[in-house]
Amino acid sequence: MILYPAIDLKDGQAVRLLRGEMDAATVFNDDPAAQAEAFVAAGCEWLHLVDLNGAFAGVPVNAAPVEEILKRCPVPAQLGGGIRDMATIEGWLSKGLARVILGTVAVENPTLVREAARAFPGQVAVGIDARGGRVATKGWAEETDVEVTDLARSFEDAGVAAIIYTDINRDGAMQGPNVEATAALARAVSIPVIASGGVSSLDDLLALRDCGAGLNGAISGRALYDGALDLGEALRALK
């Protein structure tokens, strides 16, 4: 199982939100590329990047720090937030991004997800963010009636590389991930699932790894910044 250190970008800084609330942001580093380099130095094999402003605006906002991370870090990175048309997808992948994450458009324009997955095999992931089992979009600001499992299953034949599943109520709360819901989703689809939201300790990571659902990866942010999770130790434990 791959551990993805998270760098959430707001106003050019690396921050963490509490349950997706933009006004509940804690700044952890005003040099996101330096933070990314520290994660790479600790041994991470991937980086997970989120353009928080972009998720609300619907277009990339924190392009400069993302591009700096791509320039300075040799490991692959995936990015979500504000990626809602083919031109933006093509632009990011041409700049060296390994994988784009499509969230809002997975609900509003699933045809785009399918077209992108065909055009860029292995480089398109679907981000499914949920409260109470229902999908939220536009930076988690809008809730839909779409069920998580229904949305995931709709992309079974699309060729997407992964589904990144976030339980919004656990995100940044340091209360542990929703292992049961994540495992249930992973069992319901053949697409690799990456868990996000609430990973706050090594025990949480091991619980996800050992849940029996074959999770592909897990994302952690606040726990790494707070020191509750040691990246080097976690990477060694997951080997």
Backbone hydrogen bonds, N-H to C=O, Kabsch-Sander energy under -0.5 kcal/mol:
donor,donor_aa,acceptor,acceptor_aa,energy
2,I,216,N,-2.1
4,Y,2,I,-0.6
4,Y,218,A,-3.1
6,A,220,S,-2.4
7,I,48,H,-2.9
8,D,15,V,-0.7
9,L,7,I,-0.5
9,L,50,V,-3.5
10,K,8,D,-0.5
10,K,13,Q,-2.4
13,Q,10,K,-1.9
14,A,29,N,-3.3
15,V,8,D,-3.2
15,V,13,Q,-0.6
16,R,26,T,-1.7
18,L,21,E,-0.6
19,R,17,L,-0.6
19,R,171,D,-3.1
21,E,18,L,-1.7
22,M,20,G,-0.6
24,A,21,E,-1.8
25,A,22,M,-0.6
26,T,16,R,-2.6
27,V,25,A,-0.5
28,F,14,A,-3.0
29,N,14,A,-1.7
34,A,31,D,-0.6
35,Q,31,D,-1.9
36,A,32,P,-2.5
37,E,33,A,-2.4
38,A,34,A,-1.9
39,F,35,Q,-2.0
40,V,36,A,-2.3
41,A,37,E,-2.5
42,A,38,A,-1.4
43,G,40,V,-1.4
44,C,39,F,-1.9
47,L,76,P,-1.5
48,H,5,P,-2.6
49,L,47,L,-0.6
49,L,78,Q,-3.2
50,V,7,I,-2.0
51,D,80,G,-2.9
52,L,9,L,-1.9
52,L,50,V,-1.1
53,N,9,L,-0.9
55,A,51,D,-1.9
56,F,52,L,-1.2
57,A,53,N,-2.6
58,G,54,G,-2.9
66,V,62,N,-1.6
67,E,63,A,-2.9
68,E,64,A,-2.0
69,I,65,P,-2.2
70,L,66,V,-2.5
71,K,67,E,-1.9
72,R,68,E,-2.1
73,C,69,I,-1.9
78,Q,47,L,-2.5
79,L,99,R,-2.0
80,G,49,L,-1.9
81,G,101,I,-0.6
84,R,82,G,-0.9
89,I,85,D,-2.0
90,E,86,M,-3.0
91,G,87,A,-2.4
92,W,88,T,-2.4
93,L,89,I,-2.3
94,S,90,E,-2.1
95,K,91,G,-0.9
95,K,92,W,-0.7
96,G,93,L,-1.2
97,L,92,W,-1.9
98,A,77,A,-1.6
99,R,77,A,-1.4
100,V,123,Q,-2.7
101,I,79,L,-2.7
102,L,100,V,-0.5
102,L,125,A,-3.0
103,G,101,I,-0.6
106,A,103,G,-0.9
107,V,103,G,-0.7
107,V,104,T,-1.2
108,E,104,T,-2.4
109,N,105,V,-2.8
112,L,109,N,-1.4
113,V,109,N,-1.0
114,R,110,P,-2.0
115,E,111,T,-2.6
116,A,112,L,-2.9
117,A,113,V,-2.5
118,R,114,R,-1.9
119,A,115,E,-2.3
120,F,116,A,-2.7
122,G,159,G,-0.7
123,Q,120,F,-2.1
125,A,100,V,-3.0
126,V,162,A,-2.5
127,G,102,L,-2.1
127,G,125,A,-0.5
128,I,126,V,-0.6
128,I,164,I,-2.8
129,D,127,G,-0.6
130,A,166,T,-2.8
131,R,134,R,-2.4
134,R,131,R,-1.8
135,V,146,V,-2.6
136,A,129,D,-3.1
137,T,142,E,-3.3
141,A,137,T,-0.6
141,A,138,K,-1.2
142,E,137,T,-2.4
144,T,135,V,-2.6
148,V,133,G,-2.1
151,L,147,E,-2.3
152,A,148,V,-2.5
153,R,149,T,-2.6
154,S,150,D,-1.4
155,F,152,A,-1.5
156,E,153,R,-1.7
158,A,155,F,-1.8
159,G,155,F,-0.5
160,V,155,F,-0.6
161,A,124,V,-3.0
162,A,124,V,-0.6
163,I,192,P,-2.7
164,I,126,V,-2.7
165,Y,163,I,-0.7
165,Y,194,I,-2.5
166,T,128,I,-2.5
166,T,164,I,-0.6
167,D,196,S,-1.5
168,I,130,A,-2.2
168,I,166,T,-0.9
170,R,167,D,-1.7
171,D,167,D,-1.0
171,D,168,I,-0.7
173,A,170,R,-1.7
176,G,198,G,-1.2
179,V,177,P,-1.6
182,T,178,N,-2.2
183,A,179,V,-2.9
184,A,180,E,-2.2
185,L,181,A,-2.0
186,A,182,T,-2.3
187,R,183,A,-2.1
188,A,184,A,-1.2
189,V,185,L,-1.0
194,I,163,I,-3.1
195,A,217,G,-2.7
196,S,165,Y,-2.1
197,G,219,I,-0.5
200,S,198,G,-0.6
205,L,201,S,-1.6
206,L,202,L,-2.5
207,A,203,D,-2.3
208,L,204,D,-1.9
209,R,205,L,-2.6
210,D,206,L,-2.5
211,C,208,L,-1.1
216,N,193,V,-2.4
217,G,193,V,-1.1
218,A,2,I,-2.5
219,I,195,A,-2.7
220,S,4,Y,-1.9
223,A,199,V,-0.5
224,L,221,G,-1.1
225,Y,221,G,-1.8
226,D,222,R,-3.2
227,G,223,A,-0.9
228,A,223,A,-1.0
229,L,223,A,-2.1
231,L,229,L,-0.6
234,A,230,D,-2.7
235,L,231,L,-2.8
236,R,232,G,-2.1
237,A,233,E,-2.2
238,L,234,A,-1.6
239,K,235,L,-0.6
239,K,236,R,-0.8
